[in-house]
Amino acid sequence: MVRVLLTDSISKSYTGGVSEFEIFVSNVRQLIRQLDEIYPGLGSEIDNGTLSLSIDGDIYQDAFLEDLQPDSEITFLPKIGGG
């Protein structure tokens, strides 16, 4: 199962404070769909581009096509702005 970690602000806004859980998925697109089913609005927040994600410690700005391993750890983070 993929382990998902959320920041405090994301978990308070969408999951009622749940910041860590496990889910059966094989890619990022499937993860986003299932998160939106379990926690309505969270998938849309991820899709709108305000969040980056880390897969096993590597940060991705656009990871929608990335495959996940059964033991992957996913962390959602606010996108870092450049300038």
N, C-alpha and C positions, 0 to 999 in steps of 0.2 A: 504494500500500500504506500502511496505517495504521502509524505508528511508535509502539511501546509502550515506556515507560520505567518501571522498577520501582525502588523503594528497595532499598538493600543488604539490609535485613533480610528483605524479601519475596523477593528473588531468592535469597538463601541458603536460605530455608526451602522454596521451591517449584521453583526452576529450576536448582539446582546452581550458582548464581552468575551466570547470564545475566541481565543487567539492562536490556538494550536489544535489540529485535528488531522486525521488520516482519511484518505479517500482512494477508491480504486479508479484509476484513469491511466491512459497510455500516452497521451500527448496534451499539450497546453490548451489547445482548442476545446478538447473534451473536458478538461479541468474547469475552464471558464464556464462552459455550459452547465456543468453539474453544480458549481458554486452558485450560479444564478438560480438554479432550482431549489437548492437547500437554503440559501440566503438571498432572497429576492433583492435585486439592485446591485449586488456585489459584482456579478459578471459584467453588467453594464458599466460600472465604474472602472473595471479593468479594461474593457473594450474602448472606453473613451480616450485612452492614452495618457491618463494622469499618473499611472502607476508603472513602475518597472518591476521586473521580477528576477530573482536569483534562483538559478537551478544548480544545486550542489555547489554553491559558492560563486558561480559565474553570473554576473549581472547582464541581463538582456534588456534592451529598449523595446524590441519587437520580437517576441519569442513564440508567436502563435503557431508556427509550424514545427516547433521543437518536440522531439519525442522524449518521453520520461521513462525512467527505469522504475521497477517496483520499489526500490529503496531510495528514490530521489527525495530531496528536501527542497521545497519551494518556499521562498520568502517574497511577499509582496511589499514593495517599498515606494514611497513617493518618488516621482521622476526627479532627477537632478537637473536643474536648469543650467544652461551654458550662457556665456556672454562675452 
